[in-house]
């Protein structure tokens, strides 16, 4: 049963691939403390997961 659950999560991630970057927001204007992203007001776009996978393979850091 656990394998089925992980496969469901894997399929969900593959089918909804999204490479949209969300900028950090200021929590308040006085301290300029960074809070993170609200997720609102950003247009997201799904991508072809196979193309994304090929691109990451071509651009990965070869390491030491």
mmCIF file of the N, C-alpha and C atoms, coordinates in Angstrom:
data_MODEL
# 
_entry.id   MODEL 
# 
loop_
_atom_site.group_PDB 
_atom_site.id 
_atom_site.type_symbol 
_atom_site.label_atom_id 
_atom_site.label_alt_id 
_atom_site.label_comp_id 
_atom_site.label_asym_id 
_atom_site.label_entity_id 
_atom_site.label_seq_id 
_atom_site.pdbx_PDB_ins_code 
_atom_site.Cartn_x 
_atom_site.Cartn_y 
_atom_site.Cartn_z 
_atom_site.occupancy 
_atom_site.B_iso_or_equiv 
_atom_site.pdbx_formal_charge 
_atom_site.auth_seq_id 
_atom_site.auth_comp_id 
_atom_site.auth_asym_id 
_atom_site.auth_atom_id 
_atom_site.pdbx_PDB_model_num 
ATOM 1   N N  . UNK A 1 1  ? 0.818  -1.197 0.000   1.00 0.00 ? 1  UNK A N  1 
ATOM 2   C CA . UNK A 1 1  ? 0.000  0.000  0.000   1.00 0.00 ? 1  UNK A CA 1 
ATOM 3   C C  . UNK A 1 1  ? 0.864  1.265  0.000   1.00 0.00 ? 1  UNK A C  1 
ATOM 4   N N  . UNK A 1 2  ? 1.968  1.245  0.711   1.00 0.00 ? 2  UNK A N  1 
ATOM 5   C CA . UNK A 1 2  ? 2.838  2.424  0.774   1.00 0.00 ? 2  UNK A CA 1 
ATOM 6   C C  . UNK A 1 2  ? 3.401  2.743  -0.608  1.00 0.00 ? 2  UNK A C  1 
ATOM 7   N N  . UNK A 1 3  ? 3.789  1.716  -1.357  1.00 0.00 ? 3  UNK A N  1 
ATOM 8   C CA . UNK A 1 3  ? 4.327  1.941  -2.699  1.00 0.00 ? 3  UNK A CA 1 
ATOM 9   C C  . UNK A 1 3  ? 3.289  2.632  -3.579  1.00 0.00 ? 3  UNK A C  1 
ATOM 10  N N  . UNK A 1 4  ? 2.037  2.244  -3.440  1.00 0.00 ? 4  UNK A N  1 
ATOM 11  C CA . UNK A 1 4  ? 0.962  2.871  -4.208  1.00 0.00 ? 4  UNK A CA 1 
ATOM 12  C C  . UNK A 1 4  ? 0.854  4.356  -3.860  1.00 0.00 ? 4  UNK A C  1 
ATOM 13  N N  . UNK A 1 5  ? 0.942  4.680  -2.579  1.00 0.00 ? 5  UNK A N  1 
ATOM 14  C CA . UNK A 1 5  ? 0.842  6.079  -2.145  1.00 0.00 ? 5  UNK A CA 1 
ATOM 15  C C  . UNK A 1 5  ? 2.000  6.907  -2.693  1.00 0.00 ? 5  UNK A C  1 
ATOM 16  N N  . UNK A 1 6  ? 3.216  6.379  -2.622  1.00 0.00 ? 6  UNK A N  1 
ATOM 17  C CA . UNK A 1 6  ? 4.366  7.107  -3.151  1.00 0.00 ? 6  UNK A CA 1 
ATOM 18  C C  . UNK A 1 6  ? 4.258  7.267  -4.664  1.00 0.00 ? 6  UNK A C  1 
ATOM 19  N N  . UNK A 1 7  ? 3.743  6.252  -5.351  1.00 0.00 ? 7  UNK A N  1 
ATOM 20  C CA . UNK A 1 7  ? 3.579  6.355  -6.794  1.00 0.00 ? 7  UNK A CA 1 
ATOM 21  C C  . UNK A 1 7  ? 2.545  7.422  -7.141  1.00 0.00 ? 7  UNK A C  1 
ATOM 22  N N  . UNK A 1 8  ? 1.496  7.519  -6.350  1.00 0.00 ? 8  UNK A N  1 
ATOM 23  C CA . UNK A 1 8  ? 0.480  8.551  -6.563  1.00 0.00 ? 8  UNK A CA 1 
ATOM 24  C C  . UNK A 1 8  ? 1.096  9.944  -6.415  1.00 0.00 ? 8  UNK A C  1 
ATOM 25  N N  . UNK A 1 9  ? 1.910  10.135 -5.391  1.00 0.00 ? 9  UNK A N  1 
ATOM 26  C CA . UNK A 1 9  ? 2.585  11.426 -5.181  1.00 0.00 ? 9  UNK A CA 1 
ATOM 27  C C  . UNK A 1 9  ? 3.547  11.710 -6.328  1.00 0.00 ? 9  UNK A C  1 
ATOM 28  N N  . UNK A 1 10 ? 4.304  10.696 -6.747  1.00 0.00 ? 10 UNK A N  1 
ATOM 29  C CA . UNK A 1 10 ? 5.247  10.850 -7.858  1.00 0.00 ? 10 UNK A CA 1 
ATOM 30  C C  . UNK A 1 10 ? 4.519  11.284 -9.124  1.00 0.00 ? 10 UNK A C  1 
ATOM 31  N N  . UNK A 1 11 ? 3.416  10.626 -9.429  1.00 0.00 ? 11 UNK A N  1 
ATOM 32  C CA . UNK A 1 11 ? 2.652  10.974 -10.625 1.00 0.00 ? 11 UNK A CA 1 
ATOM 33  C C  . UNK A 1 11 ? 2.092  12.391 -10.536 1.00 0.00 ? 11 UNK A C  1 
ATOM 34  N N  . UNK A 1 12 ? 1.646  12.782 -9.369  1.00 0.00 ? 12 UNK A N  1 
ATOM 35  C CA . UNK A 1 12 ? 1.117  14.138 -9.188  1.00 0.00 ? 12 UNK A CA 1 
ATOM 36  C C  . UNK A 1 12 ? 2.194  15.182 -9.447  1.00 0.00 ? 12 UNK A C  1 
ATOM 37  N N  . UNK A 1 13 ? 3.406  14.933 -8.957  1.00 0.00 ? 13 UNK A N  1 
ATOM 38  C CA . UNK A 1 13 ? 4.509  15.876 -9.170  1.00 0.00 ? 13 UNK A CA 1 
ATOM 39  C C  . UNK A 1 13 ? 4.908  15.942 -10.635 1.00 0.00 ? 13 UNK A C  1 
ATOM 40  N N  . UNK A 1 14 ? 4.945  14.793 -11.298 1.00 0.00 ? 14 UNK A N  1 
ATOM 41  C CA . UNK A 1 14 ? 5.321  14.757 -12.707 1.00 0.00 ? 14 UNK A CA 1 
ATOM 42  C C  . UNK A 1 14 ? 4.274  15.459 -13.562 1.00 0.00 ? 14 UNK A C  1 
ATOM 43  N N  . UNK A 1 15 ? 3.010  15.221 -13.274 1.00 0.00 ? 15 UNK A N  1 
ATOM 44  C CA . UNK A 1 15 ? 1.933  15.779 -14.097 1.00 0.00 ? 15 UNK A CA 1 
ATOM 45  C C  . UNK A 1 15 ? 1.718  17.265 -13.859 1.00 0.00 ? 15 UNK A C  1 
ATOM 46  N N  . UNK A 1 16 ? 2.236  17.793 -12.770 1.00 0.00 ? 16 UNK A N  1 
ATOM 47  C CA . UNK A 1 16 ? 2.018  19.216 -12.498 1.00 0.00 ? 16 UNK A CA 1 
ATOM 48  C C  . UNK A 1 16 ? 3.338  19.954 -12.365 1.00 0.00 ? 16 UNK A C  1 
ATOM 49  N N  . UNK A 1 17 ? 4.296  19.597 -13.198 1.00 0.00 ? 17 UNK A N  1 
ATOM 50  C CA . UNK A 1 17 ? 5.594  20.270 -13.159 1.00 0.00 ? 17 UNK A CA 1 
ATOM 51  C C  . UNK A 1 17 ? 5.440  21.763 -13.387 1.00 0.00 ? 17 UNK A C  1 
ATOM 52  N N  . UNK A 1 18 ? 6.029  22.577 -12.543 1.00 0.00 ? 18 UNK A N  1 
ATOM 53  C CA . UNK A 1 18 ? 5.895  24.031 -12.618 1.00 0.00 ? 18 UNK A CA 1 
ATOM 54  C C  . UNK A 1 18 ? 7.244  24.646 -12.264 1.00 0.00 ? 18 UNK A C  1 
ATOM 55  N N  . UNK A 1 19 ? 7.817  25.377 -13.204 1.00 0.00 ? 19 UNK A N  1 
ATOM 56  C CA . UNK A 1 19 ? 9.134  25.978 -12.980 1.00 0.00 ? 19 UNK A CA 1 
ATOM 57  C C  . UNK A 1 19 ? 9.041  27.465 -12.661 1.00 0.00 ? 19 UNK A C  1 
ATOM 58  N N  . UNK A 1 20 ? 7.848  27.932 -12.307 1.00 0.00 ? 20 UNK A N  1 
ATOM 59  C CA . UNK A 1 20 ? 7.648  29.342 -11.997 1.00 0.00 ? 20 UNK A CA 1 
ATOM 60  C C  . UNK A 1 20 ? 8.384  29.718 -10.718 1.00 0.00 ? 20 UNK A C  1 
ATOM 61  N N  . UNK A 1 21 ? 9.158  30.800 -10.773 1.00 0.00 ? 21 UNK A N  1 
ATOM 62  C CA . UNK A 1 21 ? 9.844  31.297 -9.590  1.00 0.00 ? 21 UNK A CA 1 
ATOM 63  C C  . UNK A 1 21 ? 8.968  32.332 -8.909  1.00 0.00 ? 21 UNK A C  1 
ATOM 64  N N  . UNK A 1 22 ? 8.931  32.305 -7.590  1.00 0.00 ? 22 UNK A N  1 
ATOM 65  C CA . UNK A 1 22 ? 8.167  33.282 -6.826  1.00 0.00 ? 22 UNK A CA 1 
ATOM 66  C C  . UNK A 1 22 ? 9.142  34.106 -5.993  1.00 0.00 ? 22 UNK A C  1 
ATOM 67  N N  . UNK A 1 23 ? 9.036  35.426 -6.112  1.00 0.00 ? 23 UNK A N  1 
ATOM 68  C CA . UNK A 1 23 ? 9.947  36.323 -5.395  1.00 0.00 ? 23 UNK A CA 1 
ATOM 69  C C  . UNK A 1 23 ? 9.620  36.357 -3.910  1.00 0.00 ? 23 UNK A C  1 
ATOM 70  N N  . UNK A 1 24 ? 10.630 36.643 -3.107  1.00 0.00 ? 24 UNK A N  1 
ATOM 71  C CA . UNK A 1 24 ? 10.419 36.828 -1.672  1.00 0.00 ? 24 UNK A CA 1 
ATOM 72  C C  . UNK A 1 24 ? 9.713  38.157 -1.437  1.00 0.00 ? 24 UNK A C  1 
ATOM 73  N N  . UNK A 1 25 ? 8.899  38.200 -0.408  1.00 0.00 ? 25 UNK A N  1 
ATOM 74  C CA . UNK A 1 25 ? 8.159  39.409 -0.050  1.00 0.00 ? 25 UNK A CA 1 
ATOM 75  C C  . UNK A 1 25 ? 8.715  39.994 1.233   1.00 0.00 ? 25 UNK A C  1 
ATOM 76  N N  . UNK A 1 26 ? 8.609  41.297 1.379   1.00 0.00 ? 26 UNK A N  1 
ATOM 77  C CA . UNK A 1 26 ? 9.021  41.945 2.621   1.00 0.00 ? 26 UNK A CA 1 
ATOM 78  C C  . UNK A 1 26 ? 7.900  41.803 3.644   1.00 0.00 ? 26 UNK A C  1 
ATOM 79  N N  . UNK A 1 27 ? 8.253  41.375 4.848   1.00 0.00 ? 27 UNK A N  1 
ATOM 80  C CA . UNK A 1 27 ? 7.248  41.215 5.902   1.00 0.00 ? 27 UNK A CA 1 
ATOM 81  C C  . UNK A 1 27 ? 6.716  42.568 6.337   1.00 0.00 ? 27 UNK A C  1 
ATOM 82  N N  . UNK A 1 28 ? 7.588  43.547 6.428   1.00 0.00 ? 28 UNK A N  1 
ATOM 83  C CA . UNK A 1 28 ? 7.156  44.922 6.700   1.00 0.00 ? 28 UNK A CA 1 
ATOM 84  C C  . UNK A 1 28 ? 8.171  45.869 6.074   1.00 0.00 ? 28 UNK A C  1 
ATOM 85  N N  . UNK A 1 29 ? 7.745  47.070 5.760   1.00 0.00 ? 29 UNK A N  1 
ATOM 86  C CA . UNK A 1 29 ? 8.605  48.012 5.056   1.00 0.00 ? 29 UNK A CA 1 
ATOM 87  C C  . UNK A 1 29 ? 9.695  48.621 5.906   1.00 0.00 ? 29 UNK A C  1 
ATOM 88  N N  . UNK A 1 30 ? 9.620  48.492 7.223   1.00 0.00 ? 30 UNK A N  1 
ATOM 89  C CA . UNK A 1 30 ? 10.588 49.154 8.098   1.00 0.00 ? 30 UNK A CA 1 
ATOM 90  C C  . UNK A 1 30 ? 11.835 48.311 8.332   1.00 0.00 ? 30 UNK A C  1 
ATOM 91  N N  . UNK A 1 31 ? 11.679 47.038 8.608   1.00 0.00 ? 31 UNK A N  1 
ATOM 92  C CA . UNK A 1 31 ? 12.846 46.218 8.928   1.00 0.00 ? 31 UNK A CA 1 
ATOM 93  C C  . UNK A 1 31 ? 13.382 45.480 7.707   1.00 0.00 ? 31 UNK A C  1 
ATOM 94  N N  . UNK A 1 32 ? 12.603 45.454 6.628   1.00 0.00 ? 32 UNK A N  1 
ATOM 95  C CA . UNK A 1 32 ? 12.979 44.734 5.407   1.00 0.00 ? 32 UNK A CA 1 
ATOM 96  C C  . UNK A 1 32 ? 13.261 43.256 5.682   1.00 0.00 ? 32 UNK A C  1 
ATOM 97  N N  . UNK A 1 33 ? 12.617 42.734 6.705   1.00 0.00 ? 33 UNK A N  1 
ATOM 98  C CA . UNK A 1 33 ? 12.784 41.313 7.047   1.00 0.00 ? 33 UNK A CA 1 
ATOM 99  C C  . UNK A 1 33 ? 12.122 40.468 5.957   1.00 0.00 ? 33 UNK A C  1 
ATOM 100 N N  . UNK A 1 34 ? 12.817 39.472 5.470   1.00 0.00 ? 34 UNK A N  1 
ATOM 101 C CA . UNK A 1 34 ? 12.283 38.623 4.412   1.00 0.00 ? 34 UNK A CA 1 
ATOM 102 C C  . UNK A 1 34 ? 11.378 37.554 5.014   1.00 0.00 ? 34 UNK A C  1 
ATOM 103 N N  . UNK A 1 35 ? 10.189 37.417 4.453   1.00 0.00 ? 35 UNK A N  1 
ATOM 104 C CA . UNK A 1 35 ? 9.223  36.460 4.976   1.00 0.00 ? 35 UNK A CA 1 
ATOM 105 C C  . UNK A 1 35 ? 9.040  35.253 4.076   1.00 0.00 ? 35 UNK A C  1 
ATOM 106 N N  . UNK A 1 36 ? 9.145  35.423 2.785   1.00 0.00 ? 36 UNK A N  1 
ATOM 107 C CA . UNK A 1 36 ? 8.912  34.316 1.871   1.00 0.00 ? 36 UNK A CA 1 
ATOM 108 C C  . UNK A 1 36 ? 7.873  34.688 0.838   1.00 0.00 ? 36 UNK A C  1 
ATOM 109 N N  . UNK A 1 37 ? 7.346  33.707 0.173   1.00 0.00 ? 37 UNK A N  1 
ATOM 110 C CA . UNK A 1 37 ? 6.401  33.936 -0.902  1.00 0.00 ? 37 UNK A CA 1 
ATOM 111 C C  . UNK A 1 37 ? 4.988  33.620 -0.453  1.00 0.00 ? 37 UNK A C  1 
ATOM 112 N N  . UNK A 1 38 ? 4.043  34.448 -0.863  1.00 0.00 ? 38 UNK A N  1 
ATOM 113 C CA . UNK A 1 38 ? 2.644  34.198 -0.518  1.00 0.00 ? 38 UNK A CA 1 
ATOM 114 C C  . UNK A 1 38 ? 1.978  33.266 -1.518  1.00 0.00 ? 38 UNK A C  1 
ATOM 115 N N  . UNK A 1 39 ? 2.540  33.188 -2.742  1.00 0.00 ? 39 UNK A N  1 
ATOM 116 C CA . UNK A 1 39 ? 1.930  32.366 -3.777  1.00 0.00 ? 39 UNK A CA 1 
ATOM 117 C C  . UNK A 1 39 ? 0.807  33.059 -4.527  1.00 0.00 ? 39 UNK A C  1 
ATOM 118 N N  . UNK A 1 40 ? 0.450  34.265 -4.100  1.00 0.00 ? 40 UNK A N  1 
ATOM 119 C CA . UNK A 1 40 ? -0.628 35.010 -4.749  1.00 0.00 ? 40 UNK A CA 1 
ATOM 120 C C  . UNK A 1 40 ? -0.054 35.950 -5.797  1.00 0.00 ? 40 UNK A C  1 
ATOM 121 N N  . UNK A 1 41 ? -0.783 36.137 -6.883  1.00 0.00 ? 41 UNK A N  1 
ATOM 122 C CA . UNK A 1 41 ? -0.403 37.112 -7.898  1.00 0.00 ? 41 UNK A CA 1 
ATOM 123 C C  . UNK A 1 41 ? 0.704  36.654 -8.825  1.00 0.00 ? 41 UNK A C  1 
ATOM 124 N N  . UNK A 1 42 ? 1.009  35.368 -8.838  1.00 0.00 ? 42 UNK A N  1 
ATOM 125 C CA . UNK A 1 42 ? 2.048  34.839 -9.712  1.00 0.00 ? 42 UNK A CA 1 
ATOM 126 C C  . UNK A 1 42 ? 1.389  33.872 -10.688 1.00 0.00 ? 42 UNK A C  1 
ATOM 127 N N  . UNK A 1 43 ? 1.557  34.119 -11.981 1.00 0.00 ? 43 UNK A N  1 
ATOM 128 C CA . UNK A 1 43 ? 0.994  33.223 -12.990 1.00 0.00 ? 43 UNK A CA 1 
ATOM 129 C C  . UNK A 1 43 ? 1.873  31.984 -13.108 1.00 0.00 ? 43 UNK A C  1 
ATOM 130 N N  . UNK A 1 44 ? 1.297  30.829 -12.907 1.00 0.00 ? 44 UNK A N  1 
ATOM 131 C CA . UNK A 1 44 ? 2.036  29.571 -12.997 1.00 0.00 ? 44 UNK A CA 1 
ATOM 132 C C  . UNK A 1 44 ? 1.777  28.913 -14.343 1.00 0.00 ? 44 UNK A C  1 
ATOM 133 N N  . UNK A 1 45 ? 2.752  28.155 -14.805 1.00 0.00 ? 45 UNK A N  1 
ATOM 134 C CA . UNK A 1 45 ? 2.624  27.479 -16.089 1.00 0.00 ? 45 UNK A CA 1 
ATOM 135 C C  . UNK A 1 45 ? 3.151  26.058 -15.944 1.00 0.00 ? 45 UNK A C  1 
ATOM 136 N N  . UNK A 1 46 ? 2.327  25.097 -16.314 1.00 0.00 ? 46 UNK A N  1 
ATOM 137 C CA . UNK A 1 46 ? 2.766  23.703 -16.283 1.00 0.00 ? 46 UNK A CA 1 
ATOM 138 C C  . UNK A 1 46 ? 3.722  23.462 -17.448 1.00 0.00 ? 46 UNK A C  1 
ATOM 139 N N  . UNK A 1 47 ? 4.617  22.519 -17.277 1.00 0.00 ? 47 UNK A N  1 
ATOM 140 C CA . UNK A 1 47 ? 5.619  22.245 -18.303 1.00 0.00 ? 47 UNK A CA 1 
ATOM 141 C C  . UNK A 1 47 ? 5.593  20.774 -18.689 1.00 0.00 ? 47 UNK A C  1 
ATOM 142 N N  . UNK A 1 48 ? 6.251  20.481 -19.782 1.00 0.00 ? 48 UNK A N  1 
ATOM 143 C CA . UNK A 1 48 ? 6.441  19.103 -20.226 1.00 0.00 ? 48 UNK A CA 1 
ATOM 144 C C  . UNK A 1 48 ? 7.528  18.500 -19.339 1.00 0.00 ? 48 UNK A C  1 
ATOM 145 N N  . UNK A 1 49 ? 7.163  17.548 -18.484 1.00 0.00 ? 49 UNK A N  1 
ATOM 146 C CA . UNK A 1 49 ? 8.109  17.011 -17.520 1.00 0.00 ? 49 UNK A CA 1 
ATOM 147 C C  . UNK A 1 49 ? 9.295  16.336 -18.198 1.00 0.00 ? 49 UNK A C  1 
ATOM 148 N N  . UNK A 1 50 ? 9.064  15.632 -19.306 1.00 0.00 ? 50 UNK A N  1 
ATOM 149 C CA . UNK A 1 50 ? 10.176 14.977 -20.005 1.00 0.00 ? 50 UNK A CA 1 
ATOM 150 C C  . UNK A 1 50 ? 11.175 16.006 -20.527 1.00 0.00 ? 50 UNK A C  1 
ATOM 151 N N  . UNK A 1 51 ? 10.675 17.110 -21.075 1.00 0.00 ? 51 UNK A N  1 
ATOM 152 C CA . UNK A 1 51 ? 11.568 18.171 -21.558 1.00 0.00 ? 51 UNK A CA 1 
ATOM 153 C C  . UNK A 1 51 ? 12.319 18.803 -20.395 1.00 0.00 ? 51 UNK A C  1 
ATOM 154 N N  . UNK A 1 52 ? 11.634 19.018 -19.282 1.00 0.00 ? 52 UNK A N  1 
ATOM 155 C CA . UNK A 1 52 ? 12.284 19.575 -18.093 1.00 0.00 ? 52 UNK A CA 1 
ATOM 156 C C  . UNK A 1 52 ? 13.368 18.632 -17.581 1.00 0.00 ? 52 UNK A C  1 
ATOM 157 N N  . UNK A 1 53 ? 13.085 17.352 -17.574 1.00 0.00 ? 53 UNK A N  1 
ATOM 158 C CA . UNK A 1 53 ? 14.060 16.358 -17.120 1.00 0.00 ? 53 UNK A CA 1 
ATOM 159 C C  . UNK A 1 53 ? 15.290 16.341 -18.028 1.00 0.00 ? 53 UNK A C  1 
ATOM 160 N N  . UNK A 1 54 ? 15.071 16.406 -19.341 1.00 0.00 ? 54 UNK A N  1 
ATOM 161 C CA . UNK A 1 54 ? 16.207 16.444 -20.279 1.00 0.00 ? 54 UNK A CA 1 
ATOM 162 C C  . UNK A 1 54 ? 17.041 17.703 -20.061 1.00 0.00 ? 54 UNK A C  1 
ATOM 163 N N  . UNK A 1 55 ? 16.370 18.846 -19.868 1.00 0.00 ? 55 UNK A N  1 
ATOM 164 C CA . UNK A 1 55 ? 17.086 20.104 -19.656 1.00 0.00 ? 55 UNK A CA 1 
ATOM 165 C C  . UNK A 1 55 ? 17.938 20.029 -18.397 1.00 0.00 ? 55 UNK A C  1 
ATOM 166 N N  . UNK A 1 56 ? 17.387 19.493 -17.308 1.00 0.00 ? 56 UNK A N  1 
ATOM 167 C CA . UNK A 1 56 ? 18.161 19.412 -16.067 1.00 0.00 ? 56 UNK A CA 1 
ATOM 168 C C  . UNK A 1 56 ? 19.336 18.458 -16.216 1.00 0.00 ? 56 UNK A C  1 
ATOM 169 N N  . UNK A 1 57 ? 19.156 17.369 -16.962 1.00 0.00 ? 57 UNK A N  1 
ATOM 170 C CA . UNK A 1 57 ? 20.274 16.451 -17.200 1.00 0.00 ? 57 UNK A CA 1 
ATOM 171 C C  . UNK A 1 57 ? 21.393 17.136 -17.980 1.00 0.00 ? 57 UNK A C  1 
ATOM 172 N N  . UNK A 1 58 ? 21.032 17.974 -18.940 1.00 0.00 ? 58 UNK A N  1 
ATOM 173 C CA . UNK A 1 58 ? 22.027 18.670 -19.761 1.00 0.00 ? 58 UNK A CA 1 
ATOM 174 C C  . UNK A 1 58 ? 22.731 19.792 -19.003 1.00 0.00 ? 58 UNK A C  1 
ATOM 175 N N  . UNK A 1 59 ? 22.110 20.331 -17.964 1.00 0.00 ? 59 UNK A N  1 
ATOM 176 C CA . UNK A 1 59 ? 22.658 21.490 -17.262 1.00 0.00 ? 59 UNK A CA 1 
ATOM 177 C C  . UNK A 1 59 ? 23.054 21.207 -15.820 1.00 0.00 ? 59 UNK A C  1 
ATOM 178 N N  . UNK A 1 60 ? 23.125 19.952 -15.442 1.00 0.00 ? 60 UNK A N  1 
ATOM 179 C CA . UNK A 1 60 ? 23.462 19.649 -14.048 1.00 0.00 ? 60 UNK A CA 1 
ATOM 180 C C  . UNK A 1 60 ? 24.942 19.875 -13.778 1.00 0.00 ? 60 UNK A C  1 
ATOM 181 N N  . UNK A 1 61 ? 25.245 20.145 -12.537 1.00 0.00 ? 61 UNK A N  1 
ATOM 182 C CA . UNK A 1 61 ? 26.622 20.357 -12.092 1.00 0.00 ? 61 UNK A CA 1 
ATOM 183 C C  . UNK A 1 61 ? 27.314 18.999 -12.036 1.00 0.00 ? 61 UNK A C  1 
ATOM 184 N N  . UNK A 1 62 ? 28.420 18.836 -12.756 1.00 0.00 ? 62 UNK A N  1 
ATOM 185 C CA . UNK A 1 62 ? 29.102 17.538 -12.756 1.00 0.00 ? 62 UNK A CA 1 
ATOM 186 C C  . UNK A 1 62 ? 29.740 17.191 -11.414 1.00 0.00 ? 62 UNK A C  1 
ATOM 187 N N  . UNK A 1 63 ? 29.838 18.175 -10.542 1.00 0.00 ? 63 UNK A N  1 
ATOM 188 C CA . UNK A 1 63 ? 30.412 17.912 -9.219  1.00 0.00 ? 63 UNK A CA 1 
ATOM 189 C C  . UNK A 1 63 ? 31.925 17.804 -9.247  1.00 0.00 ? 63 UNK A C  1 
ATOM 190 N N  . UNK A 1 64 ? 32.500 17.500 -8.082  1.00 0.00 ? 64 UNK A N  1 
ATOM 191 C CA . UNK A 1 64 ? 33.969 17.429 -7.997  1.00 0.00 ? 64 UNK A CA 1 
ATOM 192 C C  . UNK A 1 64 ? 34.542 16.215 -8.679  1.00 0.00 ? 64 UNK A C  1 
# 
